């Protein structure tokens, strides 16, 4: 349904582009050969401008809402795992644990010496 609308819209846009020079620009009286050159250039420019419309848009990567939700769910799980690993690493830091042990030993020695 959406693709049929886009094809119809592209067709209407093409017709509008082809008719717009006739509707809005007064053509000069010139020889038939130069008129053919202008028409060929106009057709080429119009075609070049409409080529990107023929390419599928990036939003077409999600053909359904389910695929979009699955990608968000996967990305969320990956972020949770990364943050969880960082939190675990900060809590289980061996250097911090060793510093606490040394501090406890130094405090015990100071108590014994006092």
Residue frames relative to the residue before (quaternion, step in Angstrom):
aa qw qx qy qz dx dy dz
X 1.0000 0.0000 0.0000 0.0000 0.00 0.00 0.00
X 0.6960 0.4619 -0.2749 0.4761 3.56 0.85 -1.00
X 0.6430 0.5198 -0.3293 0.4561 3.57 1.02 -0.76
X 0.6275 0.5242 -0.3408 0.4641 3.60 1.02 -0.71
X 0.6412 0.5155 -0.3235 0.4674 3.59 1.02 -0.75
X 0.6693 0.4970 -0.3147 0.4538 3.57 0.94 -0.86
X 0.6254 0.5155 -0.3399 0.4771 3.60 1.07 -0.69
X 0.6530 0.5047 -0.3122 0.4706 3.58 0.97 -0.86
X 0.6604 0.5022 -0.3049 0.4678 3.57 0.94 -0.87
X 0.6390 0.5141 -0.3243 0.4714 3.60 1.00 -0.80
X 0.6493 0.5160 -0.3165 0.4604 3.58 0.99 -0.78
X 0.6583 0.4957 -0.3069 0.4763 3.57 0.96 -0.84
X 0.6364 0.5236 -0.3217 0.4662 3.57 1.04 -0.78
X 0.6383 0.5230 -0.3205 0.4651 3.59 1.01 -0.79
X 0.6574 0.4949 -0.3084 0.4772 3.58 0.93 -0.88
X 0.6507 0.5141 -0.3182 0.4594 3.59 0.95 -0.86
X 0.6606 0.4997 -0.3128 0.4649 3.59 0.97 -0.80
X 0.6683 0.4921 -0.3082 0.4650 3.57 1.01 -0.74
X 0.7281 0.4239 -0.2432 0.4807 3.59 1.05 -0.69
X 0.5319 0.6664 -0.4040 0.3313 3.60 1.16 -0.39
X 0.6437 0.4990 -0.3701 0.4468 3.70 0.85 -0.62
X 0.6487 0.5088 -0.3211 0.4661 3.57 1.03 -0.72
X 0.7034 0.4863 -0.2690 0.4432 3.57 0.97 -0.86
X 0.8242 0.2949 -0.1191 0.4687 3.61 0.87 -0.85
X 0.7458 0.3446 -0.2087 0.5305 3.61 1.13 -0.40
X 0.3518 -0.7172 0.5598 0.2200 3.53 -0.87 0.96
X 0.3314 -0.7587 0.5294 0.1851 3.55 -0.66 1.11
X 0.4349 -0.6812 0.5262 0.2645 3.55 -1.07 0.79
X 0.4777 -0.6213 0.5255 0.3310 3.51 -1.19 0.52
X 0.1547 0.7920 -0.5680 0.1615 3.55 -0.46 1.19
X 0.6771 -0.4715 0.3623 0.4335 3.49 -1.33 0.05
X 0.6280 -0.5704 0.3699 0.3787 3.61 -1.11 0.55
X 0.6325 0.5474 -0.3573 0.4156 3.65 1.01 -0.64
X 0.6731 0.4739 -0.3126 0.4740 3.61 0.94 -0.80
X 0.5972 0.5522 -0.3583 0.4584 3.60 1.11 -0.59
X 0.6478 0.5070 -0.3184 0.4712 3.58 1.01 -0.77
X 0.6295 0.5282 -0.3372 0.4594 3.59 1.06 -0.72
X 0.6461 0.5098 -0.3170 0.4714 3.58 0.97 -0.85
X 0.6619 0.5047 -0.3109 0.4588 3.58 0.92 -0.85
X 0.6530 0.5011 -0.3183 0.4703 3.59 0.99 -0.80
X 0.6573 0.4937 -0.3163 0.4735 3.60 0.97 -0.79
X 0.6357 0.5274 -0.3234 0.4616 3.56 1.02 -0.82
X 0.6577 0.5034 -0.3050 0.4702 3.56 0.95 -0.89
X 0.6512 0.5111 -0.3119 0.4663 3.59 0.97 -0.83
X 0.6712 0.4886 -0.3002 0.4698 3.59 0.90 -0.89
X 0.6415 0.5183 -0.3235 0.4638 3.58 0.98 -0.81
X 0.6609 0.5024 -0.3070 0.4654 3.56 0.92 -0.91
X 0.6620 0.5023 -0.3100 0.4619 3.60 0.93 -0.87
X 0.6672 0.5015 -0.3047 0.4587 3.59 1.03 -0.69
X 0.7257 0.4357 -0.2418 0.4745 3.58 1.09 -0.66
X 0.4518 0.7043 -0.4504 0.3114 3.61 1.21 -0.19
X 0.6547 0.5111 -0.3543 0.4296 3.68 0.82 -0.74
X 0.6027 0.5608 -0.3688 0.4315 3.60 1.11 -0.49
X 0.6301 0.5422 -0.3390 0.4405 3.57 1.14 -0.52
X 0.6184 0.5286 -0.3435 0.4693 3.58 1.17 -0.50
X 0.5188 -0.6433 0.4593 0.3257 3.55 -1.01 0.81
X 0.4724 -0.6884 0.4813 0.2669 3.55 -0.95 0.92
X 0.6164 -0.5717 0.3848 0.3810 3.62 -1.12 0.56
X 0.5951 0.5740 -0.3702 0.4234 3.59 1.12 -0.55
X 0.5681 0.6058 -0.3810 0.4064 3.58 1.21 -0.30
X 0.4689 0.6721 -0.4506 0.3540 3.60 1.25 -0.08
X 0.7168 0.3340 -0.2281 0.5680 3.58 1.13 -0.60
X 0.1657 -0.8211 0.5407 0.0780 3.54 -0.07 1.29
X 0.7980 0.1231 -0.0826 0.5842 3.56 1.16 -0.35
X 0.6259 -0.5306 0.4176 0.3903 3.50 -1.30 0.35
X 0.5991 0.5810 -0.3580 0.4187 3.58 1.08 -0.70
X 0.6582 0.5011 -0.3150 0.4652 3.59 0.92 -0.86
X 0.6409 0.5161 -0.3268 0.4648 3.59 1.00 -0.76
X 0.6662 0.4960 -0.3022 0.4679 3.59 0.92 -0.89
X 0.6321 0.5271 -0.3335 0.4598 3.59 1.02 -0.74
X 0.6617 0.4954 -0.3219 0.4617 3.58 0.93 -0.79
X 0.6421 0.5051 -0.3250 0.4764 3.61 1.00 -0.76
X 0.6400 0.5232 -0.3235 0.4605 3.58 1.00 -0.82
X 0.6615 0.4993 -0.3066 0.4680 3.58 0.91 -0.86
X 0.6599 0.5027 -0.3063 0.4669 3.59 0.95 -0.87
X 0.6453 0.5181 -0.3166 0.4637 3.59 1.02 -0.77
X 0.6494 0.5058 -0.3202 0.4690 3.58 0.97 -0.81
X 0.6353 0.5240 -0.3312 0.4606 3.59 0.98 -0.80
X 0.6597 0.4981 -0.3114 0.4687 3.60 0.94 -0.84
X 0.6385 0.5191 -0.3293 0.4630 3.60 0.97 -0.80
X 0.6514 0.5067 -0.3184 0.4664 3.59 0.96 -0.83
X 0.6560 0.5071 -0.3201 0.4583 3.60 0.93 -0.85
X 0.6796 0.4706 -0.2964 0.4784 3.60 0.87 -0.90
X 0.6293 0.5325 -0.3337 0.4571 3.59 1.03 -0.71
X 0.6523 0.5033 -0.3129 0.4725 3.57 0.98 -0.83
X 0.6497 0.5045 -0.3199 0.4701 3.59 1.00 -0.77
X 0.6510 0.5029 -0.3194 0.4705 3.60 0.98 -0.78
X 0.6486 0.5094 -0.3162 0.4689 3.58 0.96 -0.82
X 0.6566 0.5049 -0.3143 0.4640 3.57 0.95 -0.83
X 0.6696 0.4867 -0.3188 0.4617 3.60 0.98 -0.71
X 0.6789 0.4745 -0.2978 0.4746 3.60 1.07 -0.63
X 0.7568 0.3617 -0.1906 0.5101 3.57 1.02 -0.76
X 0.2520 0.7904 -0.5198 0.2038 3.59 1.11 0.64
X 0.3719 -0.7627 0.4781 0.2266 3.64 -0.46 1.11
X 0.6163 0.5482 -0.3595 0.4364 3.60 1.05 -0.61
X 0.6466 0.5058 -0.3206 0.4726 3.57 0.97 -0.79
X 0.6478 0.5067 -0.3244 0.4672 3.58 0.95 -0.81
X 0.6577 0.5011 -0.3161 0.4653 3.60 0.93 -0.81
X 0.6260 0.5269 -0.3418 0.4622 3.61 1.00 -0.76
X 0.6494 0.5062 -0.3198 0.4688 3.59 0.98 -0.81
X 0.6333 0.5207 -0.3319 0.4665 3.62 1.02 -0.74
X 0.6686 0.4911 -0.3035 0.4686 3.58 0.88 -0.93
X 0.6412 0.5190 -0.3277 0.4606 3.57 0.97 -0.80
X 0.6457 0.5064 -0.3213 0.4727 3.60 0.98 -0.80
X 0.6507 0.5050 -0.3195 0.4684 3.60 0.99 -0.79
X 0.6544 0.5013 -0.3136 0.4712 3.60 0.95 -0.86
X 0.6449 0.5076 -0.3257 0.4694 3.59 0.95 -0.79
X 0.6468 0.5083 -0.3222 0.4684 3.61 1.02 -0.80
X 0.6437 0.5073 -0.3265 0.4709 3.60 1.00 -0.75
X 0.6566 0.5073 -0.3164 0.4599 3.58 0.95 -0.84
X 0.6354 0.5151 -0.3356 0.4672 3.59 1.02 -0.72
X 0.6675 0.5033 -0.2926 0.4643 3.55 0.98 -0.85
X 0.6822 0.4834 -0.2880 0.4669 3.58 1.04 -0.74
X 0.6723 0.5238 -0.3033 0.4263 3.59 1.10 -0.54
